[in-house]
């Protein structure tokens, strides 16, 4: 059986900020339909790597390939045009707007005649409901609700649905489970599983909780001191192995 196609690859990527080395030499890849868990301590370089892969930062050296072709990501918009999008912990949603207006933020549907145009709210509501239902979000009763009134889990679900339905096929999830309770975290894990089973979206999941990573990820990368020091299918590794590797690294530097 052939391996799924690689949709994203970073090779020998390095990044420093003055005297601080954020990424030393990172090589990693993501296959079509795969969930890759990216773990590591604070300061290991996870967020820097995600910002490079989404076009927000430029690497000092190394190369990025998307679907087998080398690219120089000029900006976040350029990355999005290639199907790469990021869902950050702070979401970039507008609390005072409705769910459906957030779903179409900066890509609103309009209608009108000549120079007179107005928002096509009816169509945006209809499509927003379809988008949410399509990826299995059933806990949200009304797309008219203000985002400010929703739970953290519901907000994350909206951000994920917006990315998927704007054409993103490579999703970078930066701590989507941080500061969530068990029920909200369960909702997002179920949503990631739903997207994984569809098979048309590949995801990199940054998380601190190893149990959550092993629940939804196909493979895990451990980033330490700006380098990937472990790359294994989750079926061939364990929470205990990751914990021991991290503990042994600490013992070696103590």
C-alpha positions as CSV (number, residue, x, y, z in Angstrom):
1,X,0.0,0.0,0.0
2,X,1.4,3.4,-1.0
3,X,2.0,6.0,1.6
4,X,-0.2,9.1,1.3
5,X,1.3,12.1,-0.5
6,X,3.3,14.6,1.5
7,X,1.4,17.9,1.5
8,X,4.0,19.9,3.6
9,X,7.7,19.5,4.3
10,X,10.2,21.6,6.1
11,X,13.9,20.8,5.6
12,X,16.8,22.1,7.8
13,X,14.8,25.1,8.8
14,X,16.6,27.5,11.2
15,X,15.5,30.8,12.8
16,X,17.2,33.1,15.3
17,X,16.2,36.3,16.9
18,X,19.4,38.2,17.6
19,X,21.4,35.9,20.0
20,X,18.4,33.6,20.6
21,X,18.3,30.5,18.5
22,X,14.6,29.6,18.1
23,X,15.0,26.8,15.5
24,X,18.4,25.1,15.0
25,X,17.8,22.5,12.3
26,X,14.2,21.3,11.9
27,X,13.2,18.7,9.3
28,X,9.6,17.6,9.4
29,X,6.7,16.5,7.1
30,X,3.0,16.1,7.0
31,X,1.1,13.6,4.9
32,X,-2.4,14.0,3.3
33,X,-5.2,13.4,5.8
34,X,-2.8,13.0,8.7
35,X,-2.8,14.5,12.1
36,X,0.7,15.2,13.4
37,X,1.1,16.0,17.1
38,X,3.8,18.5,17.7
39,X,4.9,18.6,21.4
40,X,7.7,20.2,23.4
41,X,8.4,22.5,26.3
42,X,7.7,26.2,26.3
43,X,10.6,27.8,24.3
44,X,11.3,24.7,22.3
45,X,10.4,26.5,19.1
46,X,6.9,25.2,18.3
47,X,5.2,28.6,17.8
48,X,8.1,29.9,15.7
49,X,7.9,26.8,13.4
50,X,4.1,27.3,13.0
51,X,4.6,31.0,12.2
52,X,7.1,30.0,9.5
53,X,4.8,27.4,8.0
54,X,2.0,29.9,7.9
55,X,4.0,32.6,6.2
56,X,4.1,35.0,9.2
57,X,7.9,34.6,9.7
58,X,10.6,33.8,7.2
59,X,13.3,31.2,8.0
60,X,17.0,32.2,8.1
61,X,17.8,29.0,6.2
62,X,16.2,25.8,5.0
63,X,13.3,25.2,2.6
64,X,9.6,24.7,2.7
65,X,7.7,22.5,0.2
66,X,4.0,22.3,-0.4
67,X,2.7,19.2,-2.2
68,X,6.2,18.4,-3.5
69,X,7.0,21.9,-4.8
70,X,9.4,24.2,-3.0
71,X,7.8,27.5,-2.0
72,X,8.9,30.8,-0.5
73,X,6.0,31.8,1.7
74,X,5.8,35.6,1.4
75,X,2.9,36.2,3.8
76,X,0.0,34.7,5.6
77,X,-2.2,35.4,2.6
78,X,0.2,33.6,0.3
79,X,0.2,30.6,2.6
80,X,-3.7,30.7,2.6
81,X,-3.7,30.8,-1.2
82,X,-1.8,27.4,-1.0
83,X,-4.4,26.0,1.4
84,X,-2.4,26.5,4.6
85,X,-4.2,28.2,7.5
86,X,-3.6,28.5,11.3
87,X,-6.1,28.4,14.1
88,X,-4.5,30.2,17.1
89,X,-5.4,30.0,20.7
90,X,-6.7,33.6,20.6
91,X,-8.8,32.7,17.5
92,X,-9.0,36.1,15.8
93,X,-12.8,36.1,16.1
94,X,-14.8,39.3,16.7
95,X,-16.8,38.8,19.9
96,X,-19.4,41.4,19.1
97,X,-20.3,39.9,15.7
98,X,-22.6,36.9,15.1
99,X,-21.4,33.4,14.3
100,X,-22.3,33.7,10.7
101,X,-20.6,37.1,10.3
102,X,-17.4,35.7,11.8
103,X,-17.6,32.7,9.5
104,X,-17.5,35.1,6.5
105,X,-15.2,37.8,8.1
106,X,-13.3,39.6,5.3
107,X,-15.0,37.5,2.6
108,X,-18.6,38.6,3.1
109,X,-21.2,37.7,0.5
110,X,-22.9,40.8,-1.1
111,X,-25.6,41.4,-3.5
112,X,-27.0,44.5,-5.3
113,X,-27.4,46.4,-8.5
114,X,-24.9,48.8,-10.1
115,X,-23.0,50.6,-7.4
116,X,-25.4,49.8,-4.6
117,X,-24.5,46.7,-2.7
118,X,-25.5,45.2,0.7
119,X,-24.6,42.2,2.8
120,X,-26.4,39.0,1.7
121,X,-27.1,38.0,5.3
122,X,-29.7,35.3,4.4
123,X,-27.2,33.4,2.2
124,X,-24.4,33.8,4.8
125,X,-26.6,32.4,7.5
126,X,-27.6,29.5,5.3
127,X,-24.1,28.6,4.3
128,X,-22.7,29.1,7.9
129,X,-25.3,26.5,9.2
130,X,-24.4,24.1,6.4
131,X,-20.6,24.5,7.1
132,X,-21.1,23.8,10.8
133,X,-23.4,20.8,10.2
134,X,-20.9,19.5,7.5
135,X,-18.2,19.0,10.1
136,X,-20.5,17.7,12.8
137,X,-20.9,20.8,15.0
138,X,-24.4,20.3,16.4
139,X,-24.1,22.0,19.8
140,X,-24.5,25.5,18.4
141,X,-28.2,26.3,18.2
142,X,-28.2,29.5,16.2
143,X,-25.7,31.1,13.8
144,X,-27.3,34.5,14.9
145,X,-25.6,34.1,18.4
146,X,-22.9,36.6,19.3
147,X,-19.5,35.0,19.6
148,X,-19.1,36.7,22.9
149,X,-21.9,34.5,24.3
150,X,-20.3,31.2,23.3
151,X,-18.0,28.8,25.2
152,X,-14.4,28.5,24.4
153,X,-15.0,25.1,22.7
154,X,-17.7,26.6,20.5
155,X,-15.4,29.4,19.5
156,X,-12.7,27.0,18.5
157,X,-15.2,25.0,16.5
158,X,-16.2,28.1,14.6
159,X,-12.6,29.0,13.9
160,X,-11.9,25.5,12.6
161,X,-15.1,25.5,10.4
162,X,-14.2,28.9,9.0
163,X,-10.7,27.7,8.0
164,X,-11.9,24.4,6.4
165,X,-14.7,26.0,4.5
166,X,-12.5,28.8,3.2
167,X,-10.4,26.1,1.3
168,X,-7.7,25.3,3.9
169,X,-6.5,21.7,3.5
170,X,-3.5,22.1,5.8
171,X,-4.5,23.2,9.2
172,X,-2.0,24.3,11.9
173,X,-3.7,24.2,15.3
174,X,-1.7,26.2,17.9
175,X,-2.8,25.1,21.4
176,X,-6.5,24.8,20.5
177,X,-7.1,22.9,23.8
178,X,-5.3,25.4,26.1
179,X,-7.3,26.7,29.1
180,X,-10.3,24.6,28.3
181,X,-12.3,22.4,30.7
182,X,-12.8,18.7,30.1
183,X,-16.1,19.1,28.3
184,X,-14.9,21.8,25.9
185,X,-11.7,20.0,25.2
186,X,-13.7,16.8,24.4
187,X,-15.7,18.8,21.9
188,X,-12.6,20.0,20.0
189,X,-11.0,16.5,20.1
190,X,-14.1,15.0,18.6
191,X,-14.1,17.7,15.9
192,X,-10.4,17.0,15.1
193,X,-11.3,13.3,14.8
194,X,-14.2,14.1,12.5
195,X,-12.0,16.1,10.2
196,X,-9.4,13.3,10.3
197,X,-11.9,10.7,9.3
198,X,-13.0,12.8,6.3
199,X,-9.4,12.5,5.0
200,X,-9.3,15.7,3.0
201,X,-7.6,17.9,5.7
202,X,-4.1,17.4,7.1
203,X,-3.4,18.9,10.6
204,X,-0.5,19.8,12.8
205,X,-1.7,19.9,16.4
206,X,0.4,21.7,19.0
207,X,-0.6,20.5,22.5
208,X,1.0,20.1,26.0
209,X,-1.2,17.2,27.0
210,X,0.4,14.0,25.7
211,X,-2.8,12.0,26.3
212,X,-4.8,14.3,24.0
213,X,-2.1,14.1,21.3
214,X,-2.1,10.3,21.4
215,X,-5.9,10.2,21.2
216,X,-6.2,12.0,17.9
217,X,-2.7,12.0,16.2
218,X,-1.3,9.5,13.7
219,X,2.3,10.5,14.4
220,X,4.1,12.6,17.0
221,X,7.1,14.9,16.7
222,X,9.0,16.0,19.8
223,X,10.7,19.4,19.4
224,X,13.5,20.1,21.8
225,X,16.0,23.0,21.7
226,X,15.0,23.9,18.2
227,X,15.3,20.4,16.7
228,X,13.0,17.4,16.2
229,X,14.4,14.7,18.4
230,X,11.6,12.1,18.0
231,X,9.4,11.3,15.0
232,X,7.2,8.2,15.5
233,X,3.7,6.9,14.7
234,X,1.7,7.2,17.9
235,X,0.9,3.4,17.5
236,X,4.6,2.7,18.0
237,X,5.2,5.2,20.9
238,X,3.5,6.1,24.2
239,X,2.9,8.8,26.7
240,X,5.4,7.0,28.9
241,X,8.1,7.1,26.2
242,X,7.7,10.8,25.6
243,X,7.8,11.5,29.3
244,X,10.9,9.5,29.8
245,X,12.7,11.2,26.9
246,X,11.9,14.6,28.3
247,X,12.9,13.6,31.8
248,X,16.2,12.1,30.6
249,X,17.0,15.3,28.7
250,X,16.5,17.3,31.8
251,X,18.7,14.9,33.8
252,X,21.4,15.2,31.3
253,X,21.5,19.0,31.5
254,X,20.9,19.3,35.2
